[in-house]
């Protein structure tokens, strides 16, 4: 097996995002794409789970090219989510009006071994932060067992009923209870904090939204026109004409940081709506197999959402941000992702660890982390790798 260099692979994967066509300056000329990629680098170094969450392309390449002994696919190809992990599930209100709990990230949807989704989901359980190993193993085994039982029970029958409040249990029940009550007015007040409902708030640290220049405002305007045409083709009713109040660059997620991503605030009298436009890059599944995707990527994602979500997002359709394919959808007030913070064990408030003091006995975990640091391995400890990625971002991908 040829020797690999994960750092080089990370740089190569992000190379297209460093081209001039992806540069998004804010109103002061600051490069928002580079800021997003810098945030992604920080996120990857934060923990094993964060690194895993933000590097699906590495896992796809490893598994689909037989780099991992004993992990060869044992199932036929099927339409799969690809980047399926525990934080890619969310509560939202679907097209039918009911709250449901579903997969909510289709950036890497495509055709691949049907068991790849299961392997990635189980691995995410094994990497959960702040959870004892015994509990993580139990969770991974429970996921695998329930997956096998569901496949046998369904037998390929469609449609599949959505996972609603009646089927939910903790911590999903908590999500339903908390977010199911959030009104649209409360949601709009949150995203426009301090701006009087007419602009996105930029006061968070780090900021979630950033105002963009006129060129990208015009590009997003053309994308919205195409989006409305796509909705018409899908026979999705658009009840009224909305005015565009603001276009902002959106910082969100881990794996998708650096992609073209915008939030649009719409207004009609006193009513407000929020749309999200997100670049639809080629699936890491196809890239790992060196396949060239024939169909338009935005259409592939739209069709996959309608197939894989039991209760699809309302008003989701394809468009383009300049030459880049993109997906546009309306953001619902009740949307909330399942976070690893809700999966801590035992449940309860997060424990704030005080710094070690002289005389304290280091835990086994602390000893392992110290040993990893001395060896120069582990998330956030590969200083040379981090330096190379930073240099590539600063040089615009030339290094």
C-alpha positions in Angstrom: 0.0 0.0 0.0 1.5 3.4 -1.0 2.3 5.8 1.9 -0.3 8.4 2.3 -0.2 12.0 3.5 -3.5 13.1 5.0 -2.4 16.7 5.2 -1.8 16.8 1.4 -5.2 15.1 0.9 -6.9 17.8 3.0 -5.1 20.6 1.1 -6.0 19.0 -2.3 -9.7 18.6 -1.3 -10.0 22.2 -0.4 -8.0 23.5 -3.4 -11.1 24.5 -5.5 -12.4 26.6 -2.6 -9.3 28.8 -2.8 -9.9 29.8 -6.5 -10.9 33.4 -7.3 -14.4 32.3 -8.1 -15.0 31.3 -4.5 -13.5 34.4 -2.9 -16.3 36.3 -1.0 -15.2 39.7 0.3 -17.2 41.4 3.0 -18.1 45.1 2.8 -14.6 46.0 4.0 -12.8 43.7 1.5 -12.0 41.0 4.1 -11.8 37.5 2.5 -14.7 35.5 4.1 -13.7 32.3 2.4 -10.3 32.3 4.0 -11.9 33.1 7.4 -14.2 30.1 7.0 -11.3 27.8 6.1 -9.3 29.1 9.0 -12.3 28.3 11.3 -12.5 24.8 9.8 -8.8 24.2 10.5 -9.4 25.2 14.1 -12.4 22.9 14.3 -10.5 20.0 12.9 -7.9 20.4 15.6 -10.4 20.6 18.4 -11.2 16.9 19.0 -11.2 13.5 17.3 -15.0 13.9 16.8 -14.6 17.3 15.2 -11.8 16.0 12.9 -14.0 13.0 11.9 -17.0 15.3 11.3 -15.1 17.6 9.0 -13.1 15.1 6.9 -15.6 12.7 5.3 -13.5 12.8 2.1 -10.7 11.0 4.0 -12.9 8.2 5.3 -14.6 7.8 1.9 -11.2 7.5 0.2 -9.9 5.0 2.8 -12.9 2.7 2.7 -13.6 2.9 -1.1 -9.9 2.2 -1.9 -9.4 -0.6 0.6 -7.0 1.3 2.8 -8.4 -0.1 6.0 -7.9 -3.9 6.6 -11.1 -5.7 7.3 -13.3 -2.7 6.3 -14.1 -3.7 2.7 -17.7 -3.2 1.7 -20.0 -6.1 2.2 -23.2 -4.6 0.7 -24.2 -3.6 -2.8 -24.2 0.1 -4.0 -27.3 2.1 -3.1 -28.3 5.8 -2.7 -26.7 6.7 0.6 -26.2 9.8 2.7 -22.5 9.4 2.8 -21.5 11.8 5.5 -23.8 10.2 8.1 -22.9 10.9 11.7 -24.7 11.7 14.9 -24.7 15.5 14.4 -26.2 15.2 11.0 -29.7 14.6 12.4 -32.1 17.3 13.3 -35.6 18.3 14.3 -37.5 20.4 11.8 -41.0 20.9 10.4 -41.4 19.1 7.2 -43.4 19.9 4.0 -46.5 18.2 5.5 -46.4 20.6 8.5 -45.4 18.0 11.2 -42.4 18.1 13.4 -40.0 15.2 12.6 -36.5 14.0 13.4 -34.5 13.2 10.2 -31.1 13.4 8.5 -30.5 17.0 7.6 -27.2 17.1 5.6 -27.0 15.9 2.0 -23.7 17.5 0.9 -22.1 14.1 0.1 -25.2 12.1 -0.9 -24.5 9.7 -3.7 -24.2 6.0 -4.7 -21.9 3.9 -2.6 -21.9 0.7 -0.5 -25.0 0.6 1.6 -23.1 -0.3 4.7 -20.8 2.7 4.5 -23.5 4.9 6.1 -23.6 2.4 9.0 -19.9 2.3 9.4 -19.7 6.1 9.6 -22.6 6.4 12.0 -21.1 3.7 14.3 -17.7 5.4 14.2 -19.2 8.7 15.2 -20.7 7.0 18.2 -17.3 5.6 19.1 -15.8 9.0 19.0 -18.3 10.8 21.1 -16.6 13.3 23.5 -17.3 13.3 27.2 -18.7 9.8 27.1 -17.1 6.7 28.7 -15.8 4.1 26.3 -18.2 1.4 27.6 -21.2 3.7 26.8 -19.7 4.5 23.3 -19.3 0.8 22.5 -22.9 0.2 23.7 -24.2 3.0 21.5 -22.3 1.8 18.4 -23.6 -1.8 18.9 -27.2 -0.5 19.4 -27.0 1.5 16.2 -25.7 -1.5 14.2 -28.4 -3.8 15.7 -31.3 -1.4 15.2 -30.0 -0.8 11.6 -30.0 -4.5 10.8 -33.5 -5.0 12.3 -34.9 -2.0 10.4 -33.5 -3.2 7.1 -35.0 -6.6 7.6 -38.3 -5.1 8.8 -38.6 -2.6 5.9 -37.5 -5.0 3.2 -37.0 -2.1 0.8 -40.6 -0.8 1.2 -41.2 2.9 0.6 -42.3 5.4 1.7 -41.0 5.2 5.2 -43.0 6.9 7.9 -41.3 9.9 9.5 -39.8 9.7 13.0 -42.2 12.0 15.0 -42.8 13.0 18.6 -44.8 9.8 19.3 -41.8 7.6 18.3 -39.1 9.8 20.0 -37.2 9.2 23.2 -34.5 11.2 25.0 -32.6 13.2 24.0 -34.7 13.6 20.9 -37.8 14.2 23.0 -36.0 17.1 24.6 -35.3 18.6 21.1 -39.0 18.3 20.2 -40.1 19.9 23.4 -37.6 22.8 23.2 -37.6 23.6 19.5 -41.2 22.6 18.6 -42.4 25.6 20.6 -40.2 28.1 19.0 -42.2 30.6 16.9 -41.2 32.2 13.7 -41.1 35.6 15.4 -38.7 34.3 18.0 -36.5 32.8 15.3 -36.4 36.0 13.3 -35.6 38.0 16.5 -32.7 35.7 17.2 -31.1 36.0 13.7 -31.7 39.7 13.4 -30.6 40.5 17.0 -30.1 44.3 17.3 -31.0 45.0 13.7 -34.8 45.6 14.0 -35.8 42.6 11.9 -34.4 44.1 8.7 -30.8 42.7 8.8 -28.8 39.8 10.2 -27.0 40.4 13.5 -23.2 40.4 13.4 -22.6 40.8 17.1 -21.9 37.1 18.0 -18.3 36.1 18.7 -17.3 34.5 16.4 -19.8 36.0 14.0 -22.4 33.8 12.3 -23.3 36.3 9.6 -21.2 38.7 7.5 -22.4 41.4 5.2 -21.2 41.0 1.6 -20.4 43.3 -1.3 -22.7 44.3 -4.1 -21.4 41.8 -6.6 -22.3 38.8 -4.4 -25.7 40.4 -3.6 -26.4 40.5 -7.3 -25.2 36.9 -7.7 -27.5 35.7 -5.0 -30.4 37.7 -6.6 -30.0 35.8 -9.8 -29.8 32.5 -7.9 -33.1 33.3 -6.2 -34.7 33.9 -9.6 -33.5 30.4 -10.7 -34.7 28.9 -7.4 -38.2 30.2 -8.0 -38.2 28.7 -11.5 -37.0 25.3 -10.0 -39.8 25.4 -7.4 -42.3 25.9 -10.2 -40.9 22.9 -12.1 -41.3 20.8 -8.9 -44.9 22.2 -8.6 -44.1 23.7 -5.2 -46.5 26.6 -4.6 -45.0 30.0 -3.9 -47.8 32.0 -2.3 -46.5 35.6 -2.5 -43.7 37.8 -3.8 -41.0 38.6 -1.1 -38.6 41.5 -1.0 -34.9 40.7 -0.4 -34.0 42.7 2.8 -30.4 41.4 3.1 -27.9 38.9 1.8 -25.2 37.7 4.3 -22.4 35.2 4.2 -23.1 32.3 6.6 -20.6 30.6 8.9 -22.0 27.3 9.9 -21.1 23.6 10.4 -17.6 22.0 10.1 -17.3 20.0 6.9 -19.0 22.7 4.8 -17.0 25.6 6.0 -15.4 27.3 3.0 -18.2 26.5 0.6 -20.2 29.3 -0.8 -23.0 29.7 1.7 -25.4 32.6 2.1 -28.5 33.5 4.2 -31.2 35.7 2.7 -33.6 37.6 4.8 -37.0 38.1 3.0 -39.8 40.5 3.9 -43.4 41.1 3.1 -45.0 43.8 5.2 -44.2 42.6 8.7 -43.6 39.0 7.8 -40.1 37.6 7.5 -38.6 34.4 6.1 -35.0 33.1 5.9 -33.6 31.2 2.9 -30.2 29.4 2.8 -28.2 28.9 -0.3 -25.3 26.4 -0.1 -22.9 25.3 -2.7 -23.4 21.8 -4.0 -19.9 20.4 -4.4 -19.3 16.9 -6.0 -19.8 14.1 -3.6 -16.7 12.8 -1.8 -18.0 9.3 -2.8 -17.6 10.1 -6.5 -14.2 11.8 -5.9 -12.9 8.8 -3.9 -13.7 6.6 -6.9 -12.5 9.1 -9.5 -16.0 9.2 -11.0 -17.1 12.2 -12.9 -20.7 13.0 -12.0 -22.9 13.3 -15.1 -26.1 14.8 -13.7 -26.3 18.4 -12.3 -25.3 18.2 -8.7 -28.0 20.5 -7.4 -30.7 18.3 -9.0 -29.1 15.1 -7.6 -29.3 16.6 -4.1 -32.9 17.7 -4.5 -34.0 14.3 -5.8 -32.1 12.6 -3.0 -33.7 14.7 -0.3 -37.2 13.7 -1.6 -36.1 10.1 -1.6 -34.3 9.8 1.7 -36.2 12.1 4.0 -39.5 10.6 5.0 -40.9 14.1 5.5 -38.8 16.3 3.1 -37.8 19.9 3.7 -40.4 22.3 2.4 -39.5 24.5 -0.6 -36.1 23.0 -1.4 -34.7 23.2 -5.0 -31.6 23.6 -7.0 -30.0 26.8 -8.3 -26.6 28.3 -9.1 -24.3 30.8 -7.4 -22.6 32.1 -10.5 -21.2 28.9 -12.1 -21.3 26.8 -8.9 -24.4 24.5 -8.4 -26.2 25.2 -5.2 -29.2 24.1 -3.1 -31.6 26.7 -1.8 -34.2 26.0 0.9 -36.4 27.8 3.4 -35.1 27.6 7.0 -37.7 26.6 9.5 -38.1 28.2 12.9 -38.1 24.9 14.7 -34.9 23.5 13.1 -32.2 22.3 15.6 -29.4 19.7 15.1 -28.7 17.0 17.5 -25.5 18.0 19.2 -23.0 15.8 21.0 -23.6 18.0 24.1 -27.0 16.3 24.4 -25.3 12.9 24.3 -23.0 13.3 27.3 -23.1 10.5 29.8 -24.3 10.7 32.5 -26.7 13.4 31.3 -26.7 16.7 33.0 -24.8 20.0 33.1 -21.3 19.9 31.5 -18.6 19.6 34.1 -16.1 22.4 34.0 -12.7 21.0 34.6 -10.3 23.1 36.7 -6.6 23.2 35.6 -4.4 20.6 37.2 -2.5 21.7 40.3 0.7 20.5 41.9 0.0 17.3 43.8 -2.9 16.2 41.5 -2.7 12.7 40.1 -3.1 12.8 36.3 -5.9 10.7 34.9 -5.3 7.9 32.4 -6.8 10.2 29.7 -4.4 13.0 30.6 -1.5 10.7 30.5 -2.5 9.4 27.1 -2.9 13.0 25.8 0.5 14.0 27.1 2.1 11.0 25.5 0.5 11.8 22.2 1.7 15.3 22.4 5.3 14.2 23.0 5.0 11.9 20.0 3.5 14.7 17.9 0.3 12.8 17.0 -3.4 13.2 17.7 -5.9 15.9 16.8 -4.4 19.4 17.0 -0.9 18.0 17.8 0.5 17.6 14.3 2.1 21.0 14.3 3.8 20.5 11.0 0.6 19.4 9.3 -1.3 22.3 10.8 1.5 24.7 9.5 1.2 23.3 6.0 -2.5 23.7 5.8 -2.3 27.2 7.2 0.3 28.0 4.5 -1.9 26.7 1.8 -4.8 28.8 2.9 -2.7 31.9 3.2 -1.1 31.3 -0.2 -4.4 30.8 -1.9 -3.8 27.1 -2.4 -0.4 27.4 -4.1 1.6 26.0 -1.3 
